[in-house]
Every structure is written in structure tokens, then in C-alpha cells.
Amino acid sequence: MADLSIEFCGIKAPNPFWLASAPPTDKAYNVVRAFEAGWGGVVWKTLGEDPAAVNVSSRYSALYGKNREVVGFNNIELITDRSLEINLREITQVKKDWPDRAMIVSLMLPCEEHYWADILPKVEATGADGIELNFGCPHGMPERGMGAAVGQVPEYVQMVTAWCKKYSKLPVIVKLTPNITDVRMPARAALAGGADAVSLINTINSITSLDLDRMVALPIVGGASTHGGYCGSAVKPIALNMVAEIARDPQTRGLPISGIGGIGNWRDAAEFIALGAGCVQVCTAAMLHGFRIVEEMKDGLSRWMDEKGYERISDFSGKAVANTTDWKYLDMNYQVIAQISQDDCIKCGKCYVACEDTSHQAIAQLIDAAGTRSYEVIKDECVGCNLCEITCPVQGCITMVPQTTGKPYMNWTQDPRNPRAVAETA
Amino acid sequence: MIESLSYLPHPTLPSEELAGHFTDLAPPLTARQAAIESARCLYCYDAPCSRICPSEIDVAGFIRNIHDKNINGAAAGILKQNILGGSCARVCPTEILCEDVCVRNHDAEGQPVKIGLLQRYAVDHAHFAAHPFKRAAATGKTIAIVGAGPAGLSCAHRLAMLGHDVVIFEKEDKAGGLNEYGIAKYKLTDDFAQKEVAFLLAIGGIEIRCRQVLGENLQLRELHAQYDAVFLGLGLGASRKLGLTGEEAPGLLAAVDYIAALRQADDLSSLPVPKRAIVIGAGNTAIDMAVQIQRLGAEEVTLVYRRGFDAMTATHHEQDIAKTNQVRMLTWAQPQQVLLDAGGKVAGMRFEKTRLEGARLAGTGETFDVAAETIFKAIGQSLASDALHDPMAALLKRDGDKIAVDAGFRTVLPGIYAGGDCVAPGQDLTVQAVQHGKLAALAIHHDLISKVEAA
């Protein structure tokens, strides 16, 4: 079996599956259950200054799929609502009882140096393996000048990171907010401040849905609501892109990344790792299904690695980064064409109407004498957009077949159809 | 008819328990089930379920509306095409129509979307503040409809929508036709047929006159003279005969007559129920009869059919209902003789075994007897000839033993239209009758308007 153990910016863990700083890591009881279930590490729910934050009721809402499966999740919880003293005591005890698991402590404090100088020695005294700076919480805390309010200003990110490096020997992981135009900026700032790693993404500003009778968004607090932080599978594509942006940025290349955002199974984890993550953090999936999911995540990842011949996580970490590029470097001569397997086709007509109404009219509807429908690709019209394959309810029925064009690789900067091609290559 | 069975015992079970045997055969979906089931629909384009639906319901559309919690929209979409969508949801043989061709009913999955139950869910759970269809401006035309069954009701509703007034002449005490008198009790429960009629009439402009029997107190020639058009939704009132001696003996009757009495009985325990019953036939009525008499307490119910299972017009789904209700089904045997007791009442039936000789069904000469106190015939219905004996009615062209019509359900007599089971096309399904009525209404409207324009 593949070796799932990792060393992430100097922090060792038996596997790359960590629980993100969030309700599941709020207190010893939960964290112990998580370790019993087999999680490789936790990022303890964010500690702050005393007195502790106070939360409202209610706190969560969701975006549902067709079968009421949760696609996206939204929360308006603040950082820990328990005292610093209790949290530090519990962290100390849990780390002592579970020495092989990664114990990271998330922190959020005002942007004044003395707060950090004061708290860091206390955190270090717990025996924790590292700290994570919560520069990403998008709701509530930014109104008080913390969380995303810091993460959105690269200068602050660099400044606070530098304080942490100054007052602590622990590895510093800077957690980034996605509520920003270009995530590379705060990542570069974190690196400049001396960060040992970044973790991303934190949650995305969101309103999931409304109660149309009461005319108020969810979750409802009294008669009102506020935007929350969005997470769950729906945010995975956004997170993957941001991870890739940092992984392939020449300025931050090689900076360890802890991937977060919609990870719910081994495959999600493998994707983050392939795009450069050294470990992953999970929250929503555990909140929806319980800690036991780590069992299938470990098993699935390990078996897949065995199949592919990867002995350890580092064997494939970042392996897809080089294949993630700018649009202008894509091969203009590459061509795929849809192919419909008539044996598998159930004649639902979805590919046809999608292509006919909204794409390139490249699928023909054929009606035989008995009135039976069949659908065939008009090869000359197909641009290879994948829409039909995406709409098809039968997996594997429509495949996109690469065509042999005999033409060499030619990107847009080399393409004679590009009016600026000469200027760019010159 | 059923009075001839008065010498038979009554069910031994108390009324309440008997009533429990006739509750919904296919219980309705709960909200949760409807959510799950509607999510299974793939929302096909040019969907096969809609293409096969005799009443052209946009199935994918109404299911999507159910899923989006627009129940009124779902129901309105169904009722727009089929005003009897509630009863059709219950009685349609979906297993040979929409659910048979559902794209999810293929090898990999083998589970079609439960379209019938979803349709019932939509219609049952819709809450309309007023009747969902508006009438067009009054045309001043009045159309006579003979028969308040599905075809006549559907025709009447569509005509009312188009601005015409309608008078329906019905021979029974209640409107509804086979929905009221002929469908197995456990398929249409809770007086649904009457509720549906009341809903339909709420559009206004439709008057129903009961106990009006064509050929008795009503003549086609008079209707033709008095009204702007006439639609005949007569159904098939006559039960076919076995052609055997003893056919009139007490204990032998048409299944439809017993079912009608069963459907109208306030107290099921008052019905005469034999210990042993024979049902002759292989259609849905035969199955309905066999299962219902079994549920009333008959101990031995034998359904006999002269051909094999594959030739039965009852669907596999219906055959399964019979099997799960302990109905014994004998195939390849035909009635030869009604066996009578000393008092001249039915004591059983002698059957002759049959086989195919080439394409021809032939008796083998080998016989066997089945003892029974009652024999129910369910060998098909035909047009009641009494209804069409006045000089004008006699001119109606026939197609076989049914009334011949064109694609607009026009008979050969100008101004007279016909639809439902009494006309040639179709398989005598409720949903087809509804469609006939709807299309006939459109033809009547078209013909009346073009006459006005021409004048």
C-alpha cells in the first residue's frame, strides 16, 4: 500500500487529510473523535483575544442539488466562542495524547503587534506543530478589522506574517481569502513576510437562498440575514484554480500549499495535490457526513496511488501544474469531435437540444419510419466543445475523440490568425 | 342484473374490513417520494413519454414543475391537455404507454420514472383559487353531447372553453361513465369520479341531464335539429354473449354489471358473493372482476382464457395484480357448456381445451369442468344497437361494429360527431376517449366558426 504520510512545511502527519479550522475542530471532544476516526491532523478553530466571540442563531444555510444533496454550504459563525484559556488547555492535552497527528492552531487578532507578541508564546507552549493565520473569514470579523479585511490587503498580510515569524519558531501557514481579484498578491505577500506555507481557500462571500415568503435571505436571524462564507463542493473549482495560480506563479512556486475547498473524497484530494497541494483540509464534507469519511478517503487515495505506481504523496504532488497554462499557450491545432455510442444512447435528446439551441447545430435528430429517434454527430459542424458530453445522462455514451490533424503544435502567439501574433513573438 | 344473484350469500367480513380491501391499489406518493421521483426525470427533449401519450401531455414539463415545487403549474399543464388527468393518472395503463417508453426503462436501470403517480400527485395537490381555465367569449352556440363518460366530458369542457354552451344527456343517474361505473373500485377511490366531474363542470356552461337514453326518451334526429352540433360519446353498452345454452341462467352475468353494482354499493357486505367464481376473458375488465370478487370473499376465483398469456389484452401489470390476489388463471380453454344445478342455477362450466392449428384456434375435444356458483363474462363490449335505431342514427356509417369517423371525429352525418369507445380507432382507453372528446370539440368549433364565416 502507498505511504500516505507527509511532511508539510516541517509538520509531520500520518496522512494528508486534515480538518480545517471550523466547527468540527472547535473543542477537544470533536478533535479526539476526529483523531479516533483517523484524520491526519487538525487546524483548531480560530483562537482570538478574550473575551471570546459570541455567535447568533441560526448560522448555516445550503444550496441543494436535485436530490437534496448539499452542493454548497454557507455559514455566519465567528471564531471560537470559548475562552483562550480553555482552548489552550485542551490543545495541550490533545496534542499530548495524539503526538503523531498534526496540530495546527488557527489565530485571528487585531493588526497590532502586541496582540501577536502576547499570544504566540502561549500557543507554542501547547506543543502545537504550527499556526495558521486566519486572514480569510469573510463574515462578521472583517467588520472588526480582522479576517478577510486583513487578507485583502497584501501589506497587512506581510506585516502580520512577519510578526508571527518574529515571535514564534512554529511554522506559519497563511490562510488566504478568495474574496479578492488576484489571489497571487496576498500569496506573494505571505511569502515576503516569511510564511512557511499558504492554505486556501477560505470561504467565499455568499447568500445561498431566500425565504420568499418572509423576503429574507438564509440563514435567518430574527427578521434579517447577512452574507456568509460559502464552501462545500460548489467552491472546489474556484479553489482548484486559486491553488493552481499560486503553484504556477514564478514568484511563489515551491511555497507549500494546503488545499481547501469542497474536498469530500479521495479524488478531490488527489486533484488538489496534483495541482500543487502538499496536504488538504476538509470541513463541509465532515459536517455533512461525520468524521468517518476519512476512512474511504484514505483507502481510495491509497488504492489509486498503488494503481498509478505512486509510493508517496510527493510522487504526484504538483504533477498537473506544468499542464496548467495560459490560454494563449494552448494548441490551436488540437481538435476533438464528439462521438455518440448508439448502443449506450437512451434517446433522451438532451445532447441534441443543447447543441441545436445553444451551440453549433452539430447533432442531427434522425427519425425512422417507426418514429424512433436517434442522434448523430455532424462531424463537419462539431467544434469539440464538450457540451453534448456534459449534458448526456449516460456516462461514457458520448466521448470526445481527438482527431489526427497531422498539424504541429501551434499556440495563439504563433497563430497567423492572431493579428498581434507577430508583435507578441517579436 | 345483479338481482339475479340474490340467492347467493353475502360476505362474511364486516363492512369496514371489506372497505379496507378496496382502498388505493397504488397508494399516492408522499411529498418526499414525489421529490425523489421527479428528480429522476431526465427532462428529455422530444420525450418519448409525451410522444406516446394519447392525450399529448407534456410529461417532462409537468415533472419539472413538480420538482420546482410549482404544483399548480404542473397540474395546469396536465389538465390543459387532459381535463380528466386525475382519473387517467389512476387508470391509465402507463406500463404500456409513458412508463414503457421512459428512457430510464432500459436495461441499465430498468426503472422508469413513476409518471402515473407523479401525475396523480400534481393533480391531487393543486390548489386553484378558481377553475384554472377561462371560457372564451360566448359564441351563442349550444352543442348536445350524448354520454357523460370521459369522451363526452372532455368534449364538453373543451367546447365550454371555446365559448360554446353544452348540454350533456346521460343515461345513468350519475356522470362519469366507466370512471363511475366500470373501473375497479381500488383504482378510483374516494368518489374520485364525481369529484372530477364537479371540478370539470366548474368551468361553467355545461348542463348535465341524467336518465336520458338515446333511442328511448331521446332521438338523434331531434338533437340534430335542436342543437348546433351533436357529439356521441356512447361507450359500448352491450356485453358480448357467449352463445351457449343457459346464458340466461341465474348465476351467469356480465362482469361490467356486477362491477357497476359494486361501484355503487354503499355497503359492500350487502353484495351477493359466490364461494367459487369463474371469470371468462382476458382483458382488464376480466382481471378487475376476478380480483374484486376475490377481495369480496370468494374462495376460489378462476379466470379462463381461450388463448395464452401473451395474447391477453390485460397488461402484464394487470396479470400480476391477479396473481398476487390468488386468482387462478387457466389458459387455452374455451367455454363449452354452462353447468346447471337441479334448480336451473349455475353450478359450473365445462371447458374444452384449445390449441392453435396454424393461425386458427381449435378445440382439442378434451374437456374439463370447473365448479362455480357464478360465471362472469368479460369477453368484450359492443355498441348497444338500441341507441342508434332512429332513422337518422341508422344512417351513421359503421366501421366494423363501431361508428365510423374521420380524423376530426366527424361522422358521415354533417353536424354529428362521435368519440370514445364507440368509434373505431384506439384501444378503448380512458385517455384515448379524453383525447377524442378534445379533438372532436376542436373540430366542432372549427366547423361552426367556418360556417359562420362562410355565411
Interface residues (C-beta under 8 A of the other chain):
Chain A: K66 N67 R68 I346 K347 C348 G349 K350 Y352 V353 Q365 G371 R373 P393 V394
Chain B: A35 I36 A39 L42 Y43 C44 Y45 D46 A47 P48 R51 H67 V103 R104 H106 A108
